[in-house]
Amino acid sequence: MVSYESSTVVFEYPGASRPGLKLVANRYVAKGADAPAGLTLLFTHCTGSHKESWEVVIAELLQLKDAAFNTPVVREAWSVDWQSHGEAATVNEGILKDDTEGLSVTEYAVGLQALVCSEHLSGHQLVAIGHSAGVTAILLSTLSLPTAKVPYRAIVFMEPSLVTRAAFNAHGATRKAALEMMHKAMEARRHTWSTRDEALAYFRKRLPWKFWHPRILELLATHGLREVHTQENGKDVSKVTLACSTLQEKKAYADNEPHFTAAERIVTLDPAVEVHCILGERSDVVPKYCHDSILELRKIASIQHVPKAGHFALQENPDGLAACIANALQGLASVRSRL
């Protein structure tokens, strides 16, 4: 049974690289809850994913209670689509259909900044929680704002795709080979299915999806695909395809510069903003030296590991990830309670 109510916000934002681009975000509130003093969680997703991928985790965190006062820790949660991913890919389809370059994670950050500075989140105590490239978007969203205006009480890095420029250059050949292999895998995989059920059956049998939590796979089939219309034997046929196109996904993986900029931002970020890091206990997609290069840049409030998971900890063990995030939030709630 769904323990929350959700609504969707769609709006154009200033500074968009393509006129008319819209940001699409979901707002989640626990049913019957009233927690104006609680934290507002802001989630960003990894490359190729969608905002609803966080719903299993969000459902758990909305039930979290302050151990000292038995009051809700979380006021509400928001999850935001990268403008070329998920539902946003359909909303922005008219603009993206002729796009040959792809939307950078920088675009994600511009839209995110517009949301956190909007009336929707005015006066909220924000905790930003990002997965992989979503961490980069959060950090970049703090740029061009005065230090006093940084909107986040804390930032949670979950398996960040960040690396310092020096560490990247030291392993350049290896990273280039990994990127080329990833691009080949994207081009070789299947992209279109007759129905969502057919796509779900496909995912259940193939890497990396077959190791994902069943609920996460269902969310992928529901929200990570979009309808397309094609011609077969002279007839219009409706099918489904990945919401994030291969072009957009390849752009995201090949675009290194924003991640270097985000890594540099960690150093200059206001020390009052707590940074927590959550990693999978298995090192796979992002090499350990990448994480090590980031963790050396500033004091990290906490480092946790999600059991039975790697880079895709959200997809593989959402309950374990929710427990790690809850640990970080309980600490923030305890500090707030003492004030």
Buried (B, 14 or more C-beta within 10 A) or exposed (E): EEBBEBEEBEEEBEEBEBEEBBBBBBBBBBEEBEBEBBBBBBBBBBBBBBBBBBBBBBBBBBBBBBEEEEEBBBBBBBBBBBBBBBBBBBBBEEBBEEBEEBBBBBBBBBBBBBBBBBEBBEEBBBBBBBBBBBBBBBBBBBBEEEEEEBBBBBBBBBBBBBBBBEBBEBBEEEBEEBBEEBBEEBEEEEBEBEEBEBBBEBBEEEEBBEEBBEEBBBBBBEBBBBEEEEEEEEEEEEBBBBBBBBBBBBBBBEBBEBBBBBBBBBEEBEEEBBBBBBBBBBBEBBBEBBBEBBBEBBEBBBBBBBBEBBBBBBBBBBEBBBBBBBEBBBBBBBEBBEE
